Amino acid sequence: MTESVLIGIISIVMLFALILAGIHIAIALGVTSFFSVLILSNFKLKVALSVVSSAAYSAIREYSFVVLPLFLAMGVFMSHSGAAQKLFGSANILLRRIPGGLGIATVVSNAIFAAVTGVSVASAAVFSKVAMPEMVRHKYEKNFAVGSVAGSSVLGMLIPPSALMIIYGMQAEESIGKLFMAGILPGIVLACIMAVYIVFRALRNPTLIGHNVDANGKGVRIDWSKQEKPDMKKVILGPLPTIILIIVVMGGIWGGMFTPYEAAAIGCLGALIISLVNGMRWAGLKQVIKETSSSGASILLLLICATMYSRMLSMSGLVNFVSNGILSLNLPPIPLILLFCVVLLFLGCILDSTSILLLTCPLIIPVLRDMGVDLIWFGIIMIVVVEMGLLTPPFGMCVFAVDAAVDKSIGLNVGGIFTGSTPYLLLMALLVIIMIACPSLVTWLPGIM
């Protein structure tokens, strides 16, 4: 082990020490990278400053980075447009006769909403306000109800467009369009697995969904003929603009009619039109601009500091050292990927999803590329595993987003939300196993683009 490699290892240890001490991840990345480069260059300040300035200039100047703020704006517009309420209302009516229909409606509407937001935390916050009151009104067991909200919110980062897919694609130098296509089938499969789980639990224990039980413990059937008939015109037309927007954006990418960057612009314009039609005015537009600017600036600052970090690792020789060391073990790809998944799960307990990608990709990607692993396939696996961190204590961003958004009069606490979300972690783990056992689930759609 050379001195420069040792400096690289020490820099990573110091980085995690700063993060655990409460320093913002971007600041920790920037400071650690700067001082490490300074040491590696024998304390030549000009060299260290050159790395900082070139990273700040080159990290986000590429045309491809325009896709990130545009898709973020599209998601924020749709979050403020009332689309989630219409999606949930229609799904609830169409699925109401199925056991656990409200929970399934939450999953289905979350899956559709994910295709226009791309951020899991936003989905968690929106559906806490939309779905939870309805489930409480129908006497759903609180932990079971909130579990379906928090658990299905992770679809926001798996079903494209996804902010994590964009960041991973930039880090791995892979096609963002292919990553978008690769996430569609796993996202649908995960939504189906969640829906089946809800039906299974509802049939096993009808009291979870507020149904009375007979002497044999079976749920008493509802007489739907006595229920008010819904206005099917509203059920169909309510979510129609959102569905059309999804078809235009994703269908355009898949069909080659426009690039992901052009799709982002079209999607943003479509979301703006939907929002204006639904009553958004100047105050709402200002709020959208503020939220998009805040989120976008935070992610772009992270990308700049992550570029400094990546260049520092390359200068230290740590990337080659790790890659050569792992390759010399002659491990098959699958055990190595499972080992990476365990590391990502651990990191998910203490870091947010974006930070995990930016920290680990510079070390993991070169190793897997040298082994000939399909990086599109691994990218979707990585995103699912990283998303599991949104439901794990103590960090669990989706759990805390639900806790902040849900009405306090319901009587839920953070512990109850974590408990209700735990089964969904296992369902996500099942999806990872399915993707590893059947790679074509991920690679088929990108392969026919």
RODO-2510 file (C-alpha; in nm, 4 decimals, decimal comma):
residues 449
     n   res          X          Y          Z
     1     m     0,0000     0,0000     0,0000
     2     t     0,1471     0,3336    -0,1072
     3     e     0,1433     0,6534     0,0960
     4     s    -0,1075     0,8149    -0,1418
     5     v    -0,3497     0,5209    -0,1067
     6     l    -0,3220     0,5495     0,2711
     7     i    -0,4095     0,9186     0,2453
     8     g    -0,7153     0,8225     0,0389
     9     i    -0,8285     0,5737     0,3047
    10     i    -0,7769     0,8259     0,5850
    11     s    -0,9750     1,0855     0,3867
    12     i    -1,2752     0,8490     0,3671
    13     v    -1,2564     0,7827     0,7415
    14     m    -1,2425     1,1576     0,8069
    15     l    -1,5330     1,2125     0,5687
    16     f    -1,7588     0,9766     0,7638
    17     a    -1,6399     1,1268     1,0925
    18     l    -1,7489     1,4732     0,9726
    19     i    -2,0847     1,3401     0,8499
    20     l    -2,1543     1,1639     1,1808
    21     a    -2,0563     1,4856     1,3618
    22     g    -2,3452     1,6582     1,1845
    23     i    -2,1567     1,8433     0,9088
    24     h    -2,3575     1,8793     0,5868
    25     i    -2,2541     1,6107     0,3381
    26     a    -2,1574     1,8624     0,0664
    27     i    -1,9356     2,0608     0,3057
    28     a    -1,7808     1,7397     0,4391
    29     l    -1,7044     1,6202     0,0844
    30     g    -1,5572     1,9546    -0,0205
    31     v    -1,3405     2,0079     0,2880
    32     t    -1,2097     1,6499     0,2966
    33     s    -1,1326     1,6504    -0,0756
    34     f    -0,9558     1,9885    -0,0657
    35     f    -0,7248     1,9020     0,2235
    36     s    -0,6553     1,5537     0,0869
    37     v    -0,5517     1,6989    -0,2504
    38     l    -0,3407     1,9552    -0,0649
    39     i    -0,1538     1,6752     0,1155
    40     l    -0,1250     1,4614    -0,1995
    41     s     0,0311     1,7567    -0,3871
    42     n     0,2919     1,8162    -0,1123
    43     f     0,1000     2,1190     0,0157
    44     k     0,0944     2,3025    -0,3158
    45     l    -0,1980     2,5367    -0,2633
    46     k    -0,2302     2,6213    -0,6332
    47     v    -0,2865     2,2553    -0,7205
    48     a    -0,5582     2,2138    -0,4561
    49     l    -0,7318     2,5355    -0,5637
    50     s    -0,7085     2,4259    -0,9262
    51     v    -0,8910     2,1009    -0,8448
    52     v    -1,1619     2,2964    -0,6603
    53     s    -1,2128     2,5493    -0,9407
    54     s    -1,2068     2,2946    -1,2236
    55     a    -1,4535     2,0701    -1,0350
    56     a    -1,6892     2,3624    -0,9780
    57     y    -1,6694     2,4526    -1,3468
    58     s    -1,6771     2,1111    -1,5125
    59     a    -1,8991     1,9138    -1,2700
    60     i    -2,2292     2,0646    -1,3827
    61     r    -2,1532     2,2511    -1,7068
    62     e    -2,2520     1,9614    -1,9306
    63     y    -2,5771     1,9986    -2,1240
    64     s    -2,7081     1,6752    -1,9726
    65     f    -2,7397     1,8330    -1,6278
    66     v    -3,0356     2,0432    -1,7459
    67     v    -3,2510     1,7304    -1,7076
    68     l    -3,2272     1,7407    -1,3274
    69     p    -3,3835     2,0821    -1,2465
    70     l    -3,6437     2,0351    -1,5227
    71     f    -3,7671     1,7004    -1,3901
    72     l    -3,7573     1,8436    -1,0362
    73     a    -3,9748     2,1344    -1,1514
    74     m    -4,2131     1,8899    -1,3220
    75     g    -4,2491     1,6976    -0,9963
    76     v    -4,3053     2,0095    -0,7847
    77     f    -4,5676     2,1404    -1,0290
    78     m    -4,7560     1,8099    -1,0112
    79     s    -4,7306     1,8019    -0,6302
    80     h    -4,9083     2,1401    -0,6197
    81     s    -5,1573     2,0668    -0,8988
    82     g    -5,3990     1,8438    -0,7068
    83     a    -5,3056     1,5480    -0,9304
    84     a    -5,2422     1,3211    -0,6311
    85     q    -5,5918     1,3795    -0,4929
    86     k    -5,7533     1,2976    -0,8289
    87     l    -5,5388     0,9875    -0,8769
    88     f    -5,6214     0,8583    -0,5300
    89     g    -5,9906     0,9404    -0,5625
    90     s    -6,0231     0,7524    -0,8912
    91     a    -5,8132     0,4558    -0,7741
    92     n    -6,0155     0,4358    -0,4539
    93     i    -6,3460     0,4122    -0,6433
    94     l    -6,2176     0,1591    -0,8972
    95     l    -6,0574    -0,0655    -0,6316
    96     r    -6,3030    -0,0212    -0,3450
    97     r    -6,4520    -0,3711    -0,3714
    98     i    -6,1131    -0,5416    -0,3306
    99     p    -6,0126    -0,6233     0,0304
   100     g    -5,7789    -0,3439     0,1420
   101     g    -5,8927    -0,1320    -0,1521
   102     l    -5,7837     0,1959     0,0085
   103     g    -5,4349     0,0596     0,0706
   104     i    -5,4118    -0,0712    -0,2867
   105     a    -5,5398     0,2633    -0,4155
   106     t    -5,2550     0,4282    -0,2244
   107     v    -5,0014     0,1976    -0,3911
   108     v    -5,1495     0,2403    -0,7412
   109     s    -5,1824     0,6184    -0,7183
   110     n    -4,8301     0,6395    -0,5700
   111     a    -4,6992     0,4363    -0,8646
   112     i    -4,8670     0,6641    -1,1194
   113     f    -4,7717     0,9788    -0,9283
   114     a    -4,4104     0,8520    -0,9177
   115     a    -4,4006     0,8820    -1,2967
   116     v    -4,4387     1,2606    -1,2706
   117     t    -4,2500     1,3402    -0,9487
   118     g    -3,9334     1,1293    -0,9253
   119     v    -3,8844     1,2014    -0,5550
   120     s    -3,9975     0,9530    -0,2886
   121     v    -4,0059     1,2019    -0,0020
   122     a    -4,2472     1,4244    -0,1969
   123     s    -4,4771     1,1261    -0,2573
   124     a    -4,4659     1,0356     0,1119
   125     a    -4,5616     1,3887     0,2173
   126     v    -4,8416     1,4256    -0,0406
   127     f    -5,0122     1,0904     0,0213
   128     s    -4,9891     1,1291     0,3993
   129     k    -5,2334     1,4159     0,3558
   130     v    -5,4424     1,2535     0,0824
   131     a    -5,4709     0,8849     0,1780
   132     m    -5,4311     0,8714     0,5555
   133     p    -5,7475     1,0701     0,6438
   134     e    -5,9561     0,8390     0,4212
   135     m    -5,8089     0,5233     0,5732
   136     v    -5,8598     0,6552     0,9253
   137     r    -6,2200     0,7463     0,8378
   138     h    -6,2772     0,3864     0,7240
   139     k    -6,1248     0,2610     1,0515
   140     y    -5,8100     0,1081     0,9055
   141     e    -5,5582     0,0005     1,1698
   142     k    -5,3220     0,2986     1,1941
   143     n    -4,9863     0,1233     1,1591
   144     f    -5,1159    -0,0855     0,8684
   145     a    -5,2520     0,2262     0,6958
   146     v    -4,9414     0,4392     0,7414
   147     g    -4,7232     0,1488     0,6303
   148     s    -4,8923     0,1481     0,2898
   149     v    -4,8292     0,5223     0,2555
   150     a    -4,4627     0,5197     0,3607
   151     g    -4,3867     0,1848     0,1951
   152     s    -4,5322     0,2689    -0,1458
   153     s    -4,3697     0,6145    -0,1492
   154     v    -4,0365     0,4498    -0,2413
   155     l    -4,1844     0,3920    -0,5883
   156     g    -4,1111     0,7617    -0,6457
   157     m    -3,7415     0,6915    -0,7059
   158     l    -3,7846     0,3604    -0,8906
   159     i    -4,0496     0,4452    -1,1492
   160     p    -3,9048     0,7019    -1,3937
   161     p    -3,8375     0,9853    -1,4187
   162     s    -3,6199     0,9483    -1,1095
   163     a    -3,3690     1,1933    -0,9638
   164     l    -3,1576     0,9005    -0,8412
   165     m    -3,1471     0,7461    -1,1897
   166     i    -3,0269     1,0764    -1,3323
   167     i    -2,7515     1,1047    -1,0695
   168     y    -2,6483     0,7402    -1,1083
   169     g    -2,6426     0,7729    -1,4874
   170     m    -2,4105     1,0726    -1,4618
   171     q    -2,1815     0,8988    -1,2140
   172     a    -2,1695     0,5696    -1,4083
   173     e    -2,1667     0,7420    -1,7506
   174     e    -2,4666     0,5357    -1,8611
   175     s    -2,7689     0,6363    -2,0708
   176     i    -3,0333     0,8102    -1,8594
   177     g    -3,2997     0,7101    -2,1127
   178     k    -3,2084     0,3414    -2,0765
   179     l    -3,2072     0,3721    -1,6975
   180     f    -3,5573     0,5211    -1,7138
   181     m    -3,6778     0,2293    -1,9249
   182     a    -3,5012    -0,0210    -1,6975
   183     g    -3,6942     0,1018    -1,3921
   184     i    -4,0431     0,0603    -1,5378
   185     l    -4,0942    -0,3182    -1,5058
   186     p    -3,9293    -0,3495    -1,1593
   187     g    -4,1463    -0,0581    -1,0443
   188     i    -4,4633    -0,2261    -1,1709
   189     v    -4,3589    -0,5591    -1,0144
   190     l    -4,2911    -0,3928    -0,6790
   191     a    -4,6290    -0,2165    -0,6877
   192     c    -4,7992    -0,5510    -0,7637
   193     i    -4,6127    -0,7255    -0,4801
   194     m    -4,7241    -0,4518    -0,2398
   195     a    -5,0859    -0,4783    -0,3584
   196     v    -5,0855    -0,8573    -0,3146
   197     y    -4,9426    -0,8160     0,0364
   198     i    -5,2205    -0,5725     0,1319
   199     v    -5,4928    -0,8073    -0,0006
   200     f    -5,3349    -1,1024     0,1826
   201     r    -5,3225    -0,9143     0,5146
   202     a    -5,6774    -0,7841     0,4672
   203     l    -5,8143    -1,1347     0,4025
   204     r    -5,6231    -1,2819     0,6957
   205     n    -5,7334    -1,0082     0,9357
   206     p    -6,0351    -0,8031     0,8168
   207     t    -6,0199    -0,5801     1,1250
   208     l    -5,7029    -0,4228     0,9803
   209     i    -5,9202    -0,2589     0,7135
   210     g    -6,2036    -0,1665     0,9470
   211     h    -6,4384    -0,4530     0,8595
   212     n    -6,6566    -0,6202     1,1166
   213     v    -6,6076    -0,9957     1,1568
   214     d    -6,8590    -1,2754     1,2070
   215     a    -6,8429    -1,5582     1,4612
   216     n    -6,5916    -1,7435     1,2408
   217     g    -6,3589    -1,4437     1,2262
   218     k    -6,4385    -1,3706     0,8607
   219     g    -6,5049    -1,0192     0,7380
   220     v    -6,8673    -0,9171     0,6895
   221     r    -6,9291    -0,8308     0,3252
   222     i    -7,0367    -0,4795     0,2353
   223     d    -7,3593    -0,4481     0,0386
   224     w    -7,2370    -0,2323    -0,2509
   225     s    -7,5890    -0,1998    -0,3963
   226     k    -7,6738     0,0310    -0,1063
   227     q    -7,3656     0,2485    -0,1588
   228     e    -7,3788     0,5742    -0,3514
   229     k    -7,2871     0,5202    -0,7163
   230     p    -6,9786     0,7181    -0,8196
   231     d    -6,9656     0,9629    -1,1096
   232     m    -6,7614     0,7534    -1,3555
   233     k    -6,7023     1,0559    -1,5766
   234     k    -6,5036     1,2232    -1,2986
   235     v    -6,3294     0,8944    -1,2151
   236     i    -6,1984     0,8668    -1,5708
   237     l    -6,1348     1,2322    -1,6529
   238     g    -5,9744     1,3254    -1,3161
   239     p    -5,6403     1,1463    -1,3604
   240     l    -5,6441     1,1617    -1,7430
   241     p    -5,4139     1,4688    -1,7827
   242     t    -5,1522     1,3075    -1,5558
   243     i    -5,1658     0,9785    -1,7482
   244     i    -5,1376     1,1602    -2,0824
   245     l    -4,8332     1,3514    -1,9537
   246     i    -4,6674     1,0231    -1,8476
   247     i    -4,7382     0,8627    -2,1879
   248     v    -4,5990     1,1642    -2,3745
   249     v    -4,2805     1,1894    -2,1648
   250     m    -4,1921     0,8204    -2,1255
   251     g    -4,3371     0,7127    -2,4608
   252     g    -4,1389     0,9846    -2,6341
   253     i    -3,8143     0,8665    -2,4750
   254     w    -3,8835     0,4987    -2,5476
   255     g    -3,9935     0,5680    -2,9037
   256     g    -3,6899     0,7842    -2,9762
   257     m    -3,9014     1,0911    -3,0586
   258     f    -3,6963     1,3029    -2,8184
   259     t    -3,4062     1,2730    -2,5760
   260     p    -3,4472     1,2613    -2,1939
   261     y    -3,3428     1,6284    -2,1869
   262     e    -3,6124     1,7289    -2,4337
   263     a    -3,8584     1,5042    -2,2475
   264     a    -3,7780     1,6888    -1,9257
   265     a    -3,8600     2,0230    -2,0885
   266     i    -4,1838     1,8877    -2,2404
   267     g    -4,2806     1,7282    -1,9082
   268     c    -4,2138     2,0523    -1,7202
   269     l    -4,4249     2,2505    -1,9686
   270     g    -4,7050     1,9919    -1,9485
   271     a    -4,6995     1,9983    -1,5679
   272     l    -4,7146     2,3800    -1,5737
   273     i    -5,0203     2,3713    -1,8026
   274     i    -5,1948     2,1106    -1,5815
   275     s    -5,1218     2,3210    -1,2730
   276     l    -5,2552     2,6404    -1,4333
   277     v    -5,5710     2,4635    -1,5507
   278     n    -5,6232     2,3343    -1,1973
   279     g    -5,6110     2,6852    -1,0536
   280     m    -5,2447     2,7559    -0,9780
   281     r    -5,1739     3,1283    -0,9713
   282     w    -4,8730     3,3563    -0,9116
   283     a    -4,8330     3,2609    -0,5429
   284     g    -4,8236     2,8925    -0,6375
   285     l    -4,5752     2,9556    -0,9183
   286     k    -4,3438     3,1377    -0,6781
   287     q    -4,3634     2,8434    -0,4384
   288     v    -4,2753     2,5998    -0,7190
   289     i    -3,9776     2,8126    -0,8269
   290     k    -3,8600     2,8358    -0,4664
   291     e    -3,8858     2,4605    -0,4018
   292     t    -3,7230     2,3678    -0,7330
   293     s    -3,4385     2,6146    -0,6810
   294     s    -3,3767     2,4922    -0,3274
   295     s    -3,3749     2,1225    -0,4175
   296     g    -3,1844     2,1715    -0,7421
   297     a    -2,9147     2,3917    -0,5875
   298     s    -2,8649     2,1429    -0,3041
   299     i    -2,8199     1,8499    -0,5445
   300     l    -2,5932     2,0438    -0,7824
   301     l    -2,3722     2,1550    -0,4901
   302     l    -2,3489     1,7894    -0,3895
   303     l    -2,2485     1,6985    -0,7448
   304     i    -1,9722     1,9621    -0,7472
   305     c    -1,8301     1,8387    -0,4164
   306     a    -1,8700     1,4753    -0,5270
   307     t    -1,6633     1,5546    -0,8384
   308     m    -1,3875     1,6917    -0,6118
   309     y    -1,4117     1,3732    -0,4049
   310     s    -1,3945     1,1509    -0,7128
   311     r    -1,0883     1,3335    -0,8467
   312     m    -0,9179     1,3100    -0,5087
   313     l    -0,9757     0,9324    -0,5033
   314     s    -0,8263     0,9040    -0,8515
   315     m    -0,5220     1,1102    -0,7522
   316     s    -0,4665     0,8919    -0,4456
   317     g    -0,4801     0,5709    -0,6491
   318     l    -0,7382     0,4284    -0,4094
   319     v    -0,9845     0,3428    -0,6891
   320     n    -0,7294     0,1246    -0,8687
   321     f    -0,6115    -0,0238    -0,5389
   322     v    -0,9664    -0,1279    -0,4414
   323     s    -1,0470    -0,2519    -0,7910
   324     n    -0,7308    -0,4620    -0,8194
   325     g    -0,7743    -0,5963    -0,4654
   326     i    -1,1320    -0,7118    -0,5284
   327     l    -1,0503    -0,8579    -0,8705
   328     s    -0,7614    -1,0539    -0,7187
   329     l    -1,0064    -1,2319    -0,4878
   330     n    -1,1691    -1,3889    -0,7966
   331     l    -1,5166    -1,3485    -0,6451
   332     p    -1,8103    -1,4139    -0,8804
   333     p    -2,0159    -1,1004    -0,9554
   334     i    -2,3293    -1,2078    -0,7619
   335     p    -2,1639    -1,2520    -0,4153
   336     l    -1,9811    -0,9227    -0,4694
   337     i    -2,3049    -0,7426    -0,5591
   338     l    -2,4726    -0,8894    -0,2502
   339     l    -2,1807    -0,7619    -0,0399
   340     f    -2,2227    -0,4164    -0,1934
   341     c    -2,5947    -0,4332    -0,1119
   342     v    -2,5189    -0,4993     0,2557
   343     v    -2,2849    -0,1967     0,2633
   344     l    -2,5513     0,0199     0,0953
   345     l    -2,8126    -0,0941     0,3496
   346     f    -2,5811     0,0069     0,6334
   347     l    -2,5164     0,3465     0,4746
   348     g    -2,8917     0,3915     0,4308
   349     c    -2,9273     0,3995     0,8079
   350     i    -2,7145     0,7145     0,8358
   351     l    -2,7204     0,8929     0,4972
   352     d    -2,9717     1,0130     0,2385
   353     s    -3,0035     0,8393    -0,1003
   354     t    -2,8263     1,1016    -0,3110
   355     s    -2,5264     1,1148    -0,0770
   356     i    -2,4933     0,7355    -0,0801
   357     l    -2,4776     0,7298    -0,4605
   358     l    -2,2239     1,0107    -0,4755
   359     l    -2,0045     0,8499    -0,2087
   360     t    -2,0067     0,4914    -0,3331
   361     c    -2,0276     0,5105    -0,7141
   362     p    -1,6650     0,6266    -0,7630
   363     l    -1,5457     0,3122    -0,5808
   364     i    -1,8062     0,0539    -0,6868
   365     i    -1,8581     0,1351    -1,0553
   366     p    -1,4965     0,0844    -1,1745
   367     v    -1,4832    -0,2583    -1,0052
   368     l    -1,8070    -0,3784    -1,1656
   369     r    -1,7149    -0,2318    -1,5038
   370     d    -1,3867    -0,4290    -1,4960
   371     m    -1,5856    -0,7439    -1,4136
   372     g    -1,8137    -0,6900    -1,7112
   373     v    -2,1302    -0,6361    -1,5048
   374     d    -2,4210    -0,4638    -1,6833
   375     l    -2,4222    -0,1236    -1,5110
   376     i    -2,7829    -0,0488    -1,6144
   377     w    -2,8960    -0,3686    -1,4372
   378     f    -2,6812    -0,2969    -1,1315
   379     g    -2,8012     0,0640    -1,1238
   380     i    -3,1637    -0,0388    -1,0704
   381     i    -3,0602    -0,2890    -0,8000
   382     m    -2,8536    -0,0185    -0,6332
   383     i    -3,1397     0,2324    -0,6406
   384     v    -3,3839    -0,0164    -0,4826
   385     v    -3,1360    -0,1025    -0,2049
   386     v    -3,0558     0,2640    -0,1443
   387     e    -3,4295     0,3393    -0,1323
   388     m    -3,4674     0,0828     0,1455
   389     g    -3,2697     0,3275     0,3557
   390     l    -3,5642     0,5691     0,3346
   391     l    -3,7601     0,3291     0,5580
   392     t    -3,4840     0,2188     0,7984
   393     p    -3,4115     0,3792     1,1359
   394     p    -3,2627     0,6062     1,2492
   395     f    -3,2524     0,8160     0,9280
   396     g    -3,5639     0,6996     0,7360
   397     m    -3,6423     1,0171     0,5411
   398     c    -3,9772     0,8901     0,4098
   399     v    -4,0833     0,7936     0,7613
   400     f    -4,0033     1,1389     0,8952
   401     a    -4,1728     1,3016     0,5938
   402     v    -4,4894     1,1047     0,6770
   403     d    -4,4590     1,1957     1,0446
   404     a    -4,4282     1,5659     0,9555
   405     a    -4,7194     1,5624     0,7091
   406     v    -4,9755     1,3399     0,8811
   407     d    -5,2437     1,4958     1,1007
   408     k    -5,1264     1,4757     1,4641
   409     s    -5,4826     1,4088     1,5827
   410     i    -5,4559     1,0590     1,4298
   411     g    -5,2233     0,9670     1,7152
   412     l    -4,9322     0,8201     1,5202
   413     n    -4,5683     0,8375     1,6238
   414     v    -4,2396     0,7721     1,4443
   415     g    -4,2051     0,4273     1,6020
   416     g    -4,5456     0,3233     1,4705
   417     i    -4,4585     0,4426     1,1187
   418     f    -4,1319     0,2448     1,1233
   419     t    -4,3259    -0,0622     1,2428
   420     g    -4,5871    -0,0285     0,9689
   421     s    -4,3159     0,0201     0,7048
   422     t    -4,1078    -0,2857     0,7994
   423     p    -4,2996    -0,5379     0,5817
   424     y    -4,2395    -0,3155     0,2807
   425     l    -3,8644    -0,3370     0,3410
   426     l    -3,8938    -0,7147     0,3075
   427     l    -4,0971    -0,6746    -0,0126
   428     m    -3,8225    -0,4534    -0,1565
   429     a    -3,5643    -0,7150    -0,0596
   430     l    -3,7769    -0,9717    -0,2453
   431     l    -3,7681    -0,7496    -0,5551
   432     v    -3,3866    -0,7309    -0,5340
   433     i    -3,3707    -1,1126    -0,5245
   434     i    -3,6054    -1,1335    -0,8262
   435     m    -3,3922    -0,8851    -1,0237
   436     i    -3,0734    -1,0761    -0,9454
   437     a    -3,2342    -1,4096    -1,0367
   438     c    -3,4010    -1,2683    -1,3496
   439     p    -3,1899    -0,9826    -1,4954
   440     s    -3,4157    -0,9594    -1,8016
   441     l    -3,6797    -0,7948    -1,5816
   442     v    -3,4479    -0,4924    -1,5838
   443     t    -3,2690    -0,5250    -1,9163
   444     w    -3,5539    -0,6203    -2,1517
   445     l    -3,7089    -0,2765    -2,2091
   446     p    -3,3771    -0,0928    -2,2538
   447     g    -3,2715    -0,3690    -2,4915
   448     i    -3,5589    -0,3030    -2,7331
   449     m    -3,5295     0,0778    -2,7338
***
